[in-house]
């Protein structure tokens, strides 16, 4: 696929009048601007500073405090607090990253400049776009932002996490809790089934006669055999998985009376967690970084966009071959991208990489399973090099302890604290 250079904002005169881009002298330090301060963007910023402290790294994100999606399912059921998932930007600043509380509204790939929401423009030698996901409201029919207040998706950690937890605590014994899972690429594919597990754990402690229904638009899900075996042992008769052929595809919702509609009819429930389909964040769409299928194609070795040169896309928004969309994948991509940027700016060439990921799923606060993957760069593709099973043959407390340690480590390495 050829490289396309697009002018996305301003004309030359407007840039000259800005007083920041036009006519300014280039600083001696190469400049990297990063749009998005989640696991991918923040990790890339820190890795750039580790590899070459001479690079001027500026990270742009509207959030002064970031709430992590990893471990947020535990916050829904009270096994963790939301506060424990919140991370400030102090670690970035102490590493020498310039943090700006703003957002990149557009960029000009010809002039190598970005425009911030506040009106300021910044120049770059390399731009990294890590916009995460956006939720495609309207799918299923009737599920909009107002409906999400009554049927929380909790797929962006924070207020929605708290809202779903409040709904769960209000449920009466004997009622039904439903989770609707969309088809297509999504952030952390095992997370809906982890969520069902933890909700069942909470219900067994507080509402023993309740049921959990998983309405699934997919015919299979990750580690299905391990999840279903664990459910049969830990929560017998409590969790029911409904595939699309049996009415699992939800096509319409009525939020006021919490009713889900599928081919099998209307299902009125006490709590409905509706996870909508997903696509890359808005910047990927408006800037021309996304392809016809909605996600952002990149070059495997550098994560440079296949559509716009000198712009890299990492994290959930990019098409990364066989890699899942997860925090550990974002971290691996960020490190690979940072090494490639340092080399492009005159630093040493990074060694051949094998990327690795791990996704932990909590079946209860003290029991977990893990999904591991290793990925190799081959012929500008990211292919699965090997798949490693969970640490133990069955979910275990040891894996849960490992998950807690991993979370502390990935927070520190990617977010700085």
C-alpha positions, 0 to 999 in steps of 0.5 A: 500500500502506497504512502499518502501525504495529506494536508489536514489543516491550515494553509501556509499563511495560517501556519506562519501566523501561528508564531509557533510553526511558520518561521520558527527555528528548529530546536537541536533536539529531535521532537516526538509528539505523542497523541494519547496517554494510555498504556501505549502512548505513555509507554512509548514516551517513557521508552523514548526517554530511556533509549535517548534522553536527548529526544524531546518528547511531548505527550498530549492527553486530555486526562490529568488522571488516567484510570486503567481498564486492566483490573477494572472488572474487579472494581465493579464487584468491590474487590478493588477500589476505583481509586486504586486504578487511577494514575497521575502523570507525575511519573511521566514528568519525572522522566522528562516527558513534557505532558500537556493536558489537551488533545490533538485535534488535527495534524499536517503531515506535510509541515510535520505539525499538530494542532491542539484543541486549545489552538496551539500548534507544535512541530514534530519529527515523528508523531505517535498516535495512540487514540485507543478506541471509540464506542460505536453507539447505535449498535445495537439499535437503541443503545446510545449514550443515554441508554448507557447510563441505564445499561452501563457498558463499563468498557472505558474505566471510570464513571461507567465502572462505578455505574455498573457496580451500583446497578449490581448492588441494587439487584434483587435476589433471584433476578437476572444479570445480562452481558451483551458481547459485540462481534468484531475486533474489540479491546481485551476479548476475554474481558466480558467472560472475566466480568461474568465470572466476577459478577457470579462470584459477587452474586454467590456471596450476596444474591445466591439465586441470581443468574448471569446470561452472556448474549454473545454475537461470536461463535467462540471466545478466548479460552472458552474451554477453561472458562466453561470448566471453571464456571461449572466448578465454581458457579454451577448453573449460574452462568449461561453463555448464549451463542448467536445461533441460539439468540445471542446476537442482540439487535435492539435494546429498550433501556428504560425497562432493561429489555434486550431483543434478539432472534430468540425474543425479548429478554427483560433483565434486572441489570444489562451490561451492553458492550457496543462494537468498537473502532479506533479513537476519533483522531484516527478516523478524522486524520485519514489513518484508518482504512476502509475496515475502520482500523489503522494499518501499520508497518510491522517493524516500526508501527509507522502508518502505511497511509501517512509517513512519519506517523506511527500508530500503536495500541488498540487503534492499529492493525497488529496482525495476530496480536490482541488488543490489550495493555500488554500488547500496547506495551510491546508495540510501544517499545518496538515503536520507540526503538524504531523512532530512535533509529530513524532519528539517528540512534542505534538500530534496535535488535530483532524483536519478538513481541510477547503478550499476556492477558489475565482473567480473574475468575474470582479475586483469588483465582485467575487464568492467563492467556499468553502469546509470542509474536514474531516479525516476519515479512512485515507481518506480525505472526503468532510465534507460539501460544503458551498455556496458562501458568497452571493446567487449571485456573489457580491462586498462583496465577491470580498472584501473578496477575496482581504482580503483573499489574503493578509492573505494567503500571510502573513501566508504562505509566510511570507509577 
